[in-house]
């Protein structure tokens, strides 16, 4: 199980970061998803782990969005007029990954990768989930449907729309 979680950790973090636009929140979401997965599903067959983990991760992301929407109304009132000073960047975030660069980083230039990530951030959440689970994680349609909590037809529709949008944005 440790190897499975180590293999999936970085990709899960990118998924959560794309969904939340906040690295710290994404780290918390991924850690929470990993703990819940290990606690409740470690005894399941290894073949079912990717879909189960991604289901937990997507549920945690949805919960985060719900909490944020609820809190947003109150924070707007509390912080109206507050001084928005920028914090210094976290030096830990600049430390190189001990495993080296990811394969997609080697294949894609940094500009191309930045354009792809920016385009992914603009996708609606369900299209973003379908793309990341099917294309990036390599889950099949049925596993993706279980992870997203929808039908296989919905996965195909969301993925098709995501691919169409990404092609249109990235062809230029």
OpenMM code with the backbone's topology and positions (N, CA, C; nanometers):
from openmm import Vec3, app, unit

residues = "UNK UNK UNK UNK UNK UNK UNK UNK UNK UNK UNK UNK UNK UNK UNK UNK UNK UNK UNK UNK UNK UNK UNK UNK UNK UNK UNK UNK UNK UNK UNK UNK UNK UNK UNK UNK UNK UNK UNK UNK UNK UNK UNK UNK UNK UNK UNK UNK UNK UNK UNK UNK UNK UNK UNK UNK UNK UNK UNK UNK UNK UNK UNK UNK UNK UNK UNK UNK UNK UNK UNK UNK UNK UNK UNK UNK UNK UNK UNK UNK UNK UNK UNK UNK UNK UNK UNK UNK UNK UNK UNK UNK UNK UNK UNK UNK UNK UNK UNK UNK UNK UNK UNK UNK UNK UNK UNK UNK UNK UNK UNK UNK UNK UNK UNK UNK UNK UNK UNK UNK UNK UNK UNK UNK UNK UNK UNK UNK UNK UNK UNK UNK UNK UNK UNK UNK UNK UNK UNK UNK UNK UNK UNK UNK UNK UNK UNK UNK UNK UNK UNK UNK UNK UNK UNK UNK UNK UNK UNK UNK UNK UNK UNK UNK UNK UNK UNK UNK UNK UNK UNK UNK".split()
positions = [
    Vec3(0.0826, -0.1187, 0.0000),
    Vec3(0.0000, 0.0000, 0.0000),
    Vec3(0.0876, 0.1258, 0.0000),
    Vec3(0.2003, 0.1220, 0.0740),
    Vec3(0.2885, 0.2381, 0.0767),
    Vec3(0.3346, 0.2754, -0.0632),
    Vec3(0.3682, 0.1756, -0.1427),
    Vec3(0.4152, 0.2021, -0.2786),
    Vec3(0.3042, 0.2622, -0.3641),
    Vec3(0.1833, 0.2095, -0.3503),
    Vec3(0.0695, 0.2639, -0.4244),
    Vec3(0.0495, 0.4117, -0.3904),
    Vec3(0.0484, 0.4437, -0.2615),
    Vec3(0.0274, 0.5827, -0.2193),
    Vec3(0.1428, 0.6726, -0.2630),
    Vec3(0.2645, 0.6204, -0.2583),
    Vec3(0.3796, 0.7000, -0.3037),
    Vec3(0.3706, 0.7272, -0.4531),
    Vec3(0.3266, 0.6280, -0.5300),
    Vec3(0.3152, 0.6438, -0.6751),
    Vec3(0.2076, 0.7433, -0.7142),
    Vec3(0.1012, 0.7488, -0.6365),
    Vec3(-0.0133, 0.8307, -0.6746),
    Vec3(-0.0111, 0.9695, -0.6102),
    Vec3(0.0731, 0.9889, -0.5113),
    Vec3(0.0717, 1.1115, -0.4317),
    Vec3(0.0883, 1.2387, -0.5148),
    Vec3(0.1877, 1.2450, -0.5990),
    Vec3(0.2156, 1.3687, -0.6739),
    Vec3(0.1026, 1.4015, -0.7719),
    Vec3(0.0522, 1.3010, -0.8399),
    Vec3(-0.0579, 1.3258, -0.9346),
    Vec3(-0.1840, 1.3684, -0.8599),
    Vec3(-0.2096, 1.3077, -0.7448),
    Vec3(-0.3256, 1.3454, -0.6648),
    Vec3(-0.3126, 1.4896, -0.6171),
    Vec3(-0.1911, 1.5289, -0.5809),
    Vec3(-0.1682, 1.6661, -0.5365),
    Vec3(-0.1962, 1.7650, -0.6490),
    Vec3(-0.1528, 1.7327, -0.7690),
    Vec3(-0.1796, 1.8224, -0.8817),
    Vec3(-0.3298, 1.8311, -0.9076),
    Vec3(-0.3996, 1.7182, -0.8989),
    Vec3(-0.5451, 1.7204, -0.9176),
    Vec3(-0.6118, 1.8107, -0.8147),
    Vec3(-0.5737, 1.7938, -0.6897),
    Vec3(-0.6343, 1.8733, -0.5834),
    Vec3(-0.5969, 2.0204, -0.5980),
    Vec3(-0.4740, 2.0466, -0.6387),
    Vec3(-0.4305, 2.1853, -0.6558),
    Vec3(-0.5038, 2.2519, -0.7720),
    Vec3(-0.5274, 2.1781, -0.8791),
    Vec3(-0.6049, 2.2334, -0.9904),
    Vec3(-0.7473, 2.2658, -0.9464),
    Vec3(-0.8023, 2.1799, -0.8618),
    Vec3(-0.9410, 2.1991, -0.8179),
    Vec3(-0.9551, 2.3115, -0.7156),
    Vec3(-0.8523, 2.3315, -0.6317),
    Vec3(-0.8651, 2.4292, -0.5239),
    Vec3(-0.7913, 2.5601, -0.5498),
    Vec3(-0.6922, 2.5576, -0.6390),
    Vec3(-0.6071, 2.6746, -0.6660),
    Vec3(-0.5310, 2.7173, -0.5409),
    Vec3(-0.5069, 2.6232, -0.4509),
    Vec3(-0.4382, 2.6532, -0.3256),
    Vec3(-0.3563, 2.5316, -0.2847),
    Vec3(-0.2245, 2.5441, -0.2882),
    Vec3(-0.1364, 2.4306, -0.2613),
    Vec3(-0.1558, 2.3760, -0.1198),
    Vec3(-0.1682, 2.4633, -0.0213),
    Vec3(-0.1836, 2.4177, 0.1172),
    Vec3(-0.3132, 2.3388, 0.1354),
    Vec3(-0.4201, 2.3897, 0.0797),
    Vec3(-0.5478, 2.3175, 0.0878),
    Vec3(-0.5378, 2.1836, 0.0152),
    Vec3(-0.4709, 2.1846, -0.1010),
    Vec3(-0.4547, 2.0613, -0.1780),
    Vec3(-0.3758, 1.9580, -0.0989),
    Vec3(-0.2706, 2.0008, -0.0314),
    Vec3(-0.1921, 1.9082, 0.0518),
    Vec3(-0.2786, 1.8461, 0.1608),
    Vec3(-0.3622, 1.9268, 0.2244),
    Vec3(-0.4515, 1.8758, 0.3283),
    Vec3(-0.5521, 1.7762, 0.2720),
    Vec3(-0.6072, 1.8082, 0.1559),
    Vec3(-0.7061, 1.7201, 0.0938),
    Vec3(-0.6433, 1.5853, 0.0587),
    Vec3(-0.5250, 1.5876, -0.0013),
    Vec3(-0.4591, 1.4630, -0.0408),
    Vec3(-0.4236, 1.3805, 0.0827),
    Vec3(-0.3712, 1.4450, 0.1849),
    Vec3(-0.3364, 1.3724, 0.3067),
    Vec3(-0.4603, 1.3090, 0.3688),
    Vec3(-0.5687, 1.3838, 0.3745),
    Vec3(-0.6930, 1.3323, 0.4303),
    Vec3(-0.7444, 1.2143, 0.3477),
    Vec3(-0.7374, 1.2255, 0.2155),
    Vec3(-0.7833, 1.1169, 0.1286),
    Vec3(-0.6972, 0.9917, 0.1472),
    Vec3(-0.5665, 1.0106, 0.1595),
    Vec3(-0.4771, 0.8957, 0.1787),
    Vec3(-0.5033, 0.8264, 0.3122),
    Vec3(-0.5233, 0.9047, 0.4167),
    Vec3(-0.5521, 0.8454, 0.5475),
    Vec3(-0.6837, 0.7685, 0.5461),
    Vec3(-0.7855, 0.8273, 0.4865),
    Vec3(-0.9151, 0.7596, 0.4784),
    Vec3(-0.9045, 0.6321, 0.3955),
    Vec3(-0.8318, 0.6392, 0.2857),
    Vec3(-0.8135, 0.5208, 0.2020),
    Vec3(-0.7429, 0.4100, 0.2801),
    Vec3(-0.6325, 0.4437, 0.3447),
    Vec3(-0.5559, 0.3429, 0.4188),
    Vec3(-0.6375, 0.2846, 0.5337),
    Vec3(-0.7119, 0.3690, 0.6004),
    Vec3(-0.7906, 0.3255, 0.7157),
    Vec3(-0.9052, 0.2325, 0.6762),
    Vec3(-0.9726, 0.2636, 0.5654),
    Vec3(-1.0960, 0.1912, 0.5334),
    Vec3(-1.0851, 0.0893, 0.4198),
    Vec3(-0.9875, 0.1054, 0.3313),
    Vec3(-0.9873, 0.0221, 0.2114),
    Vec3(-0.8574, -0.0543, 0.1872),
    Vec3(-0.7659, -0.0554, 0.2806),
    Vec3(-0.6386, -0.1240, 0.2636),
    Vec3(-0.6523, -0.2742, 0.2453),
    Vec3(-0.7607, -0.3306, 0.2955),
    Vec3(-0.7801, -0.4756, 0.2844),
    Vec3(-0.8488, -0.5169, 0.1543),
    Vec3(-0.8858, -0.4222, 0.0721),
    Vec3(-0.9499, -0.4528, -0.0566),
    Vec3(-0.8459, -0.5016, -0.1572),
    Vec3(-0.8903, -0.5680, -0.2648),
    Vec3(-0.7952, -0.6132, -0.3681),
    Vec3(-0.7239, -0.4946, -0.4325),
    Vec3(-0.5967, -0.5129, -0.4610),
    Vec3(-0.5131, -0.4056, -0.5162),
    Vec3(-0.5694, -0.3480, -0.6466),
    Vec3(-0.6338, -0.4299, -0.7260),
    Vec3(-0.6883, -0.3834, -0.8539),
    Vec3(-0.7958, -0.2765, -0.8339),
    Vec3(-0.8626, -0.2781, -0.7198),
    Vec3(-0.9690, -0.1804, -0.6947),
    Vec3(-0.9174, -0.0523, -0.6300),
    Vec3(-0.7918, -0.0475, -0.5904),
    Vec3(-0.7381, 0.0682, -0.5201),
    Vec3(-0.7450, 0.1991, -0.5977),
    Vec3(-0.7060, 0.2044, -0.7267),
    Vec3(-0.7095, 0.3349, -0.7949),
    Vec3(-0.8480, 0.3995, -0.7952),
    Vec3(-0.9497, 0.3224, -0.8294),
    Vec3(-1.0848, 0.3791, -0.8332),
    Vec3(-1.1319, 0.4200, -0.6938),
    Vec3(-1.1029, 0.3379, -0.5944),
    Vec3(-1.1433, 0.3717, -0.4577),
    Vec3(-1.0728, 0.4978, -0.4093),
    Vec3(-0.9422, 0.5060, -0.4312),
    Vec3(-0.8685, 0.6239, -0.3866),
    Vec3(-0.9208, 0.7500, -0.4550),
    Vec3(-0.9412, 0.7422, -0.5859),
    Vec3(-0.9864, 0.8616, -0.6571),
    Vec3(-1.1281, 0.9007, -0.6185),
    Vec3(-1.2089, 0.8047, -0.5832),
    Vec3(-1.3437, 0.8362, -0.5342),
    Vec3(-1.3334, 0.9164, -0.4041),
    Vec3(-1.2470, 0.8698, -0.3150),
    Vec3(-1.2269, 0.9409, -0.1884),
    Vec3(-1.1715, 1.0805, -0.2151),
    Vec3(-1.0710, 1.0904, -0.3019),
    Vec3(-1.0108, 1.2196, -0.3335),
    Vec3(-1.1139, 1.3157, -0.3916),
    Vec3(-1.1926, 1.2700, -0.4869),
    Vec3(-1.2933, 1.3572, -0.5485),
    Vec3(-1.3995, 1.3988, -0.4474),
    Vec3(-1.4369, 1.3090, -0.3570),
    Vec3(-1.5324, 1.3459, -0.2524),
    Vec3(-1.4746, 1.4523, -0.1599),
    Vec3(-1.3473, 1.4409, -0.1263),
    Vec3(-1.2820, 1.5405, -0.0412),
    Vec3(-1.2764, 1.6758, -0.1121),
    Vec3(-1.2497, 1.6736, -0.2412),
    Vec3(-1.2458, 1.7983, -0.3186),
    Vec3(-1.3844, 1.8620, -0.3225),
    Vec3(-1.4881, 1.7815, -0.3473),
    Vec3(-1.6246, 1.8342, -0.3482),
    Vec3(-1.6622, 1.8916, -0.2117),
    Vec3(-1.6245, 1.8216, -0.1043),
    Vec3(-1.6522, 1.8717, 0.0304),
    Vec3(-1.5826, 2.0061, 0.0531),
    Vec3(-1.4594, 2.0180, 0.0060),
    Vec3(-1.3854, 2.1432, 0.0209),
    Vec3(-1.4594, 2.2574, -0.0497),
    Vec3(-1.5071, 2.2301, -0.1723),
    Vec3(-1.5803, 2.3338, -0.2469),
    Vec3(-1.7082, 2.3733, -0.1737),
    Vec3(-1.7784, 2.2761, -0.1178),
    Vec3(-1.9014, 2.3073, -0.0443),
    Vec3(-1.8721, 2.3942, 0.0773),
    Vec3(-1.7684, 2.3549, 0.1539),
    Vec3(-1.7331, 2.4340, 0.2725),
    Vec3(-1.6924, 2.5753, 0.2334),
    Vec3(-1.6162, 2.5853, 0.1270),
    Vec3(-1.5691, 2.7169, 0.0834),
    Vec3(-1.6868, 2.8050, 0.0394),
    Vec3(-1.7818, 2.7477, -0.0314),
    Vec3(-1.8985, 2.8254, -0.0750),
    Vec3(-1.9786, 2.8745, 0.0447),
    Vec3(-1.9920, 2.7884, 0.1462),
    Vec3(-2.0649, 2.8283, 0.2666),
    Vec3(-1.9915, 2.9389, 0.3415),
    Vec3(-1.8596, 2.9217, 0.3556),
    Vec3(-1.7802, 3.0203, 0.4291),
    Vec3(-1.7625, 3.1503, 0.3514),
    Vec3(-1.7639, 3.1405, 0.2202),
    Vec3(-1.7376, 3.2571, 0.1371),
    Vec3(-1.8257, 3.3753, 0.1688),
    Vec3(-1.9487, 3.3483, 0.1974),
    Vec3(-2.0410, 3.4576, 0.2289),
    Vec3(-1.9992, 3.5315, 0.3555),
    Vec3(-1.9526, 3.4575, 0.4554),
    Vec3(-1.9125, 3.5197, 0.5813),
    Vec3(-1.7772, 3.5871, 0.5707),
    Vec3(-1.6833, 3.5243, 0.5002),
    Vec3(-1.5497, 3.5836, 0.4877),
    Vec3(-1.5560, 3.7157, 0.4126),
    Vec3(-1.6420, 3.7249, 0.3154),
    Vec3(-1.6534, 3.8495, 0.2392),
    Vec3(-1.6897, 3.9647, 0.3333),
    Vec3(-1.7782, 3.9398, 0.4254),
    Vec3(-1.8203, 4.0444, 0.5185),
    Vec3(-1.7100, 4.0767, 0.6192),
    Vec3(-1.6444, 3.9720, 0.6699),
    Vec3(-1.5418, 3.9927, 0.7720),
    Vec3(-1.4191, 4.0650, 0.7188),
    Vec3(-1.3785, 4.0306, 0.5973),
    Vec3(-1.2530, 4.0821, 0.5453),
    Vec3(-1.2693, 4.1970, 0.4467),
    Vec3(-1.3868, 4.2499, 0.4361),
    Vec3(-1.4073, 4.3638, 0.3463),
    Vec3(-1.3179, 4.4789, 0.3915),
    Vec3(-1.2358, 4.5239, 0.3007),
    Vec3(-1.1476, 4.6347, 0.3318),
    Vec3(-1.0182, 4.5949, 0.4000),
    Vec3(-0.9944, 4.4659, 0.4240),
    Vec3(-0.8696, 4.4225, 0.4886),
    Vec3(-0.7529, 4.4424, 0.3939),
    Vec3(-0.6347, 4.4642, 0.4488),
    Vec3(-0.5143, 4.4860, 0.3701),
    Vec3(-0.4666, 4.3540, 0.3112),
    Vec3(-0.4526, 4.3478, 0.1805),
    Vec3(-0.4082, 4.2260, 0.1124),
    Vec3(-0.2585, 4.2307, 0.0882),
    Vec3(-0.1810, 4.2013, 0.1882),
    Vec3(-0.0360, 4.1999, 0.1703),
    Vec3(0.0066, 4.0622, 0.1261),
    Vec3(0.0972, 4.0580, 0.0304),
    Vec3(0.1445, 3.9300, -0.0223),
    Vec3(0.2455, 3.8692, 0.0741),
    Vec3(0.2350, 3.7396, 0.0923),
    Vec3(0.3294, 3.6686, 0.1776),
    Vec3(0.4519, 3.6302, 0.0966),
    Vec3(0.5626, 3.6120, 0.1655),
    Vec3(0.6842, 3.5651, 0.0988),
    Vec3(0.6636, 3.4199, 0.0565),
    Vec3(0.7191, 3.3793, -0.0571),
    Vec3(0.7016, 3.2417, -0.1013),
    Vec3(0.7640, 3.1437, -0.0029),
    Vec3(0.7025, 3.0291, 0.0086),
    Vec3(0.7500, 2.9241, 0.0978),
    Vec3(0.8743, 2.8580, 0.0388),
    Vec3(0.9889, 2.8615, 0.1084),
    Vec3(1.1105, 2.8030, 0.0516),
    Vec3(1.1006, 2.6520, 0.0341),
    Vec3(1.0175, 2.5863, 0.1107),
    Vec3(1.0009, 2.4410, 0.0981),
    Vec3(0.9430, 2.4058, -0.0387),
    Vec3(0.8575, 2.4919, -0.0924),
    Vec3(0.7963, 2.4640, -0.2217),
    Vec3(0.8951, 2.4737, -0.3362),
    Vec3(1.0115, 2.5304, -0.3122),
    Vec3(1.1118, 2.5439, -0.4178),
    Vec3(1.2139, 2.4303, -0.4172),
    Vec3(1.2030, 2.3380, -0.3209),
    Vec3(1.2965, 2.2257, -0.3133),
    Vec3(1.2633, 2.1269, -0.4250),
    Vec3(1.3654, 2.0764, -0.4918),
    Vec3(1.3448, 1.9832, -0.6021),
    Vec3(1.2829, 1.8536, -0.5516),
    Vec3(1.2042, 1.7915, -0.6362),
    Vec3(1.1431, 1.6639, -0.6057),
    Vec3(1.2527, 1.5580, -0.5943),
    Vec3(1.2546, 1.4783, -0.4876),
    Vec3(1.3619, 1.3794, -0.4714),
    Vec3(1.3623, 1.2728, -0.5808),
    Vec3(1.2493, 1.2513, -0.6445),
    Vec3(1.2412, 1.1513, -0.7511),
    Vec3(1.2783, 1.2084, -0.8867),
    Vec3(1.3112, 1.3350, -0.8936),
    Vec3(1.3418, 1.3971, -1.0228),
    Vec3(1.2153, 1.4448, -1.0901),
    Vec3(1.2303, 1.4796, -1.2158),
    Vec3(1.1166, 1.5322, -1.2925),
    Vec3(1.0211, 1.4210, -1.3318),
    Vec3(0.8956, 1.4559, -1.3457),
    Vec3(0.7940, 1.3624, -1.3917),
    Vec3(0.8092, 1.3401, -1.5419),
    Vec3(0.7654, 1.2255, -1.5927),
    Vec3(0.7775, 1.1998, -1.7364),
    Vec3(0.7114, 1.3065, -1.8227),
    Vec3(0.5931, 1.3556, -1.7812),
    Vec3(0.5263, 1.4576, -1.8603),
    Vec3(0.6052, 1.5890, -1.8612),
    Vec3(0.6840, 1.6133, -1.7559),
    Vec3(0.7672, 1.7323, -1.7540),
    Vec3(0.8831, 1.7198, -1.8516),
    Vec3(0.9328, 1.5984, -1.8671),
    Vec3(1.0428, 1.5756, -1.9609),
    Vec3(0.9929, 1.5894, -2.1038),
    Vec3(0.8743, 1.5347, -2.1306),
    Vec3(0.8199, 1.5366, -2.2661),
    Vec3(0.7705, 1.6738, -2.3088),
    Vec3(0.7190, 1.7485, -2.2165),
    Vec3(0.6618, 1.8789, -2.2492),
    Vec3(0.7551, 1.9890, -2.2024),
    Vec3(0.7646, 2.0930, -2.2791),
    Vec3(0.8388, 2.2100, -2.2340),
    Vec3(0.7625, 2.2760, -2.1213),
    Vec3(0.8297, 2.3568, -2.0448),
    Vec3(0.7626, 2.4226, -1.9329),
    Vec3(0.6501, 2.5147, -1.9788),
    Vec3(0.6678, 2.5793, -2.0940),
    Vec3(0.5618, 2.6661, -2.1458),
    Vec3(0.4388, 2.5846, -2.1836),
    Vec3(0.4608, 2.4703, -2.2500),
    Vec3(0.3489, 2.3854, -2.2890),
    Vec3(0.2771, 2.3307, -2.1664),
    Vec3(0.3545, 2.2904, -2.0680),
    Vec3(0.2942, 2.2371, -1.9463),
    Vec3(0.2133, 2.3450, -1.8747),
    Vec3(0.2667, 2.4648, -1.8680),
    Vec3(0.1944, 2.5752, -1.8032),
    Vec3(0.0647, 2.6062, -1.8774),
    Vec3(0.0695, 2.6028, -2.0106),
    Vec3(-0.0520, 2.6282, -2.0898),
    Vec3(-0.1557, 2.5193, -2.0657),
    Vec3(-0.1108, 2.3927, -2.0589),
    Vec3(-0.2026, 2.2822, -2.0347),
    Vec3(-0.2659, 2.2946, -1.8965),
    Vec3(-0.1858, 2.3214, -1.7954),
    Vec3(-0.2391, 2.3346, -1.6595),
    Vec3(-0.3362, 2.4520, -1.6495),
    Vec3(-0.3041, 2.5620, -1.7156),
    Vec3(-0.3950, 2.6769, -1.7142),
    Vec3(-0.5270, 2.6420, -1.7827),
    Vec3(-0.5194, 2.5693, -1.8940),
    Vec3(-0.6416, 2.5279, -1.9637),
    Vec3(-0.7224, 2.4304, -1.8786),
    Vec3(-0.6546, 2.3402, -1.8091),
    Vec3(-0.7243, 2.2464, -1.7208),
    Vec3(-0.7944, 2.3192, -1.6069),
    Vec3(-0.7323, 2.4216, -1.5536),
    Vec3(-0.7933, 2.4988, -1.4448),
    Vec3(-0.9221, 2.5667, -1.4885),
    Vec3(-0.9316, 2.6010, -1.6156),
    Vec3(-1.0513, 2.6707, -1.6662),
    Vec3(-1.1658, 2.5752, -1.6988),
    Vec3(-1.1387, 2.4460, -1.7031),
    Vec3(-1.2454, 2.3502, -1.7310),
    Vec3(-1.3436, 2.3442, -1.6139),
    Vec3(-1.4697, 2.3172, -1.6419),
    Vec3(-1.5645, 2.2923, -1.5327),
    Vec3(-1.5168, 2.1715, -1.4508),
    Vec3(-1.5490, 2.1669, -1.3223),
    Vec3(-1.4966, 2.0612, -1.2348),
    Vec3(-1.5186, 1.9180, -1.2847),
    Vec3(-1.6358, 1.8864, -1.3336),
    Vec3(-1.6621, 1.7478, -1.3775),
    Vec3(-1.5797, 1.7126, -1.5011),
    Vec3(-1.5629, 1.8062, -1.5937),
    Vec3(-1.4795, 1.7815, -1.7111),
    Vec3(-1.3345, 1.7663, -1.6682),
    Vec3(-1.2916, 1.8472, -1.5750),
    Vec3(-1.1550, 1.8391, -1.5231),
    Vec3(-1.1320, 1.7024, -1.4588),
    Vec3(-1.2262, 1.6577, -1.3778),
    Vec3(-1.2144, 1.5267, -1.3133),
    Vec3(-1.2063, 1.4153, -1.4167),
    Vec3(-1.2965, 1.4177, -1.5133),
    Vec3(-1.2987, 1.3117, -1.6151),
    Vec3(-1.1673, 1.3075, -1.6914),
    Vec3(-1.1160, 1.4223, -1.7301),
    Vec3(-0.9896, 1.4268, -1.8041),
    Vec3(-0.8748, 1.3730, -1.7192),
    Vec3(-0.8633, 1.4218, -1.5972),
    Vec3(-0.7511, 1.3806, -1.5126),
    Vec3(-0.7566, 1.2312, -1.4779),
    Vec3(-0.8753, 1.1812, -1.4497),
    Vec3(-0.8861, 1.0399, -1.4136),
    Vec3(-0.8651, 0.9477, -1.5338),
    Vec3(-0.9226, 0.9822, -1.6479),
    Vec3(-0.9112, 0.8950, -1.7654),
    Vec3(-0.7759, 0.9088, -1.8343),
    Vec3(-0.7356, 1.0319, -1.8642),
    Vec3(-0.6151, 1.0541, -1.9437),
    Vec3(-0.4902, 1.0505, -1.8577),
    Vec3(-0.4919, 1.1228, -1.7488),
    Vec3(-0.3711, 1.1351, -1.6682),
    Vec3(-0.3471, 1.0113, -1.5818),
    Vec3(-0.4528, 0.9659, -1.5129),
    Vec3(-0.4390, 0.8506, -1.4252),
    Vec3(-0.4517, 0.7185, -1.5001),
    Vec3(-0.5130, 0.7210, -1.6161),
    Vec3(-0.5250, 0.5991, -1.6955),
    Vec3(-0.6319, 0.5025, -1.6470),
    Vec3(-0.7271, 0.5510, -1.5688),
    Vec3(-0.8368, 0.4650, -1.5249),
    Vec3(-0.9275, 0.4362, -1.6435),
    Vec3(-0.9899, 0.3194, -1.6443),
    Vec3(-1.0840, 0.2919, -1.7522),
    Vec3(-1.2157, 0.3645, -1.7237),
    Vec3(-1.3074, 0.3582, -1.8177),
    Vec3(-1.4320, 0.4346, -1.8060),
    Vec3(-1.5124, 0.3929, -1.6835),
    Vec3(-1.5180, 0.2630, -1.6570),
    Vec3(-1.5949, 0.2142, -1.5424),
    Vec3(-1.5326, 0.2590, -1.4098),
    Vec3(-1.4009, 0.2504, -1.3981),
    Vec3(-1.3336, 0.2959, -1.2763),
    Vec3(-1.3523, 0.4460, -1.2568),
    Vec3(-1.3444, 0.5198, -1.3652),
    Vec3(-1.3631, 0.6650, -1.3579),
    Vec3(-1.5048, 0.6973, -1.3125),
    Vec3(-1.6024, 0.6247, -1.3655),
    Vec3(-1.7418, 0.6467, -1.3261),
    Vec3(-1.7605, 0.6214, -1.1763),
    Vec3(-1.6984, 0.5146, -1.1261),
    Vec3(-1.7077, 0.4868, -0.9821),
    Vec3(-1.6406, 0.5975, -0.9017),
    Vec3(-1.5245, 0.6425, -0.9478),
    Vec3(-1.4524, 0.7483, -0.8758),
    Vec3(-1.5303, 0.8788, -0.8749),
    Vec3(-1.5974, 0.9078, -0.9848),
    Vec3(-1.6724, 1.0340, -0.9955),
    Vec3(-1.8144, 1.0230, -0.9413),
    Vec3(-1.8619, 0.9003, -0.9203),
    Vec3(-1.9978, 0.8816, -0.8713),
    Vec3(-2.1030, 0.9118, -0.9760),
    Vec3(-2.0766, 0.8685, -1.0999),
    Vec3(-2.1720, 0.8927, -1.2084),
    Vec3(-2.1720, 0.7726, -1.3029),
    Vec3(-2.2481, 0.7810, -1.4106),
    Vec3(-2.2552, 0.6723, -1.5072),
    Vec3(-2.1375, 0.6780, -1.6048),
    Vec3(-2.1146, 0.5663, -1.6741),
    Vec3(-2.0068, 0.5645, -1.7738),
    Vec3(-2.0386, 0.6599, -1.8883),
    Vec3(-2.1671, 0.6750, -1.9206),
    Vec3(-2.2065, 0.7690, -2.0251),
    Vec3(-2.1712, 0.9120, -1.9892),
    Vec3(-2.1893, 0.9478, -1.8617),
    Vec3(-2.1534, 1.0818, -1.8163),
    Vec3(-2.0024, 1.1038, -1.8258),
    Vec3(-1.9260, 1.0006, -1.7915),
    Vec3(-1.7801, 1.0115, -1.8018),
    Vec3(-1.7411, 1.0396, -1.9461),
    Vec3(-1.7999, 0.9651, -2.0382),
    Vec3(-1.7680, 0.9833, -2.1803),
    Vec3(-1.8055, 1.1231, -2.2280),
    Vec3(-1.9197, 1.1718, -2.1837),
    Vec3(-1.9635, 1.3056, -2.2227),
    Vec3(-1.8696, 1.4123, -2.1672),
    Vec3(-1.8389, 1.4034, -2.0371),
    Vec3(-1.7495, 1.5024, -1.9746),
    Vec3(-1.6112, 1.4986, -2.0384),
    Vec3(-1.5605, 1.3784, -2.0656),
    Vec3(-1.4280, 1.3664, -2.1260),
    Vec3(-1.4276, 1.4229, -2.2674),
    Vec3(-1.5307, 1.3942, -2.3436),
    Vec3(-1.5397, 1.4450, -2.4800),
    Vec3(-1.5416, 1.5977, -2.4818),
    Vec3(-1.6201, 1.6549, -2.3945),
    Vec3(-1.6270, 1.8011, -2.3874),
    Vec3(-1.4949, 1.8614, -2.3409),
    Vec3(-1.4312, 1.7968, -2.2453),
    Vec3(-1.3016, 1.8453, -2.1977),
    Vec3(-1.1984, 1.8404, -2.3092),
    Vec3(-1.1940, 1.7297, -2.3827),
    Vec3(-1.0975, 1.7156, -2.4913),
    Vec3(-1.1227, 1.8204, -2.5994),
    Vec3(-1.2479, 1.8429, -2.6307),
    Vec3(-1.2839, 1.9416, -2.7323),
    Vec3(-1.2386, 2.0814, -2.6891),
    Vec3(-1.2642, 2.1159, -2.5652),
    Vec3(-1.2245, 2.2474, -2.5134),
    Vec3(-1.0722, 2.2616, -2.5104),
    Vec3(-1.0037, 2.1583, -2.4617),
    Vec3(-0.8581, 2.1647, -2.4532),
    Vec3(-0.7949, 2.1732, -2.5897),
    Vec3(-0.8455, 2.0968, -2.6865),
    Vec3(-0.7911, 2.1042, -2.8230),
    Vec3(-0.8068, 2.2455, -2.8796),
    Vec3(-0.9256, 2.3019, -2.8614),
    Vec3(-0.9509, 2.4357, -2.9142),
    Vec3(-0.8577, 2.5391, -2.8513),
    Vec3(-0.8351, 2.5277, -2.7199),
    Vec3(-0.7500, 2.6246, -2.6517),
    Vec3(-0.6027, 2.6052, -2.6825),
    Vec3(-0.5604, 2.4805, -2.6976),
    Vec3(-0.4177, 2.4526, -2.7109),
    Vec3(-0.3688, 2.4477, -2.8562),
    Vec3(-0.4603, 2.4427, -2.9517),
    Vec3(-0.4181, 2.4388, -3.0921),
    Vec3(-0.3536, 2.5678, -3.1354),
    Vec3(-0.3923, 2.6769, -3.0743),
    Vec3(-0.3356, 2.8070, -3.1145),
    Vec3(-0.1969, 2.8148, -3.0725),
] * unit.nanometer
topology = app.Topology()
chain = topology.addChain("A")
for resn in residues:
    res = topology.addResidue(resn, chain)
    for name in ("N", "CA", "C"):
        topology.addAtom(name, app.Element.getBySymbol(name[0]), res)
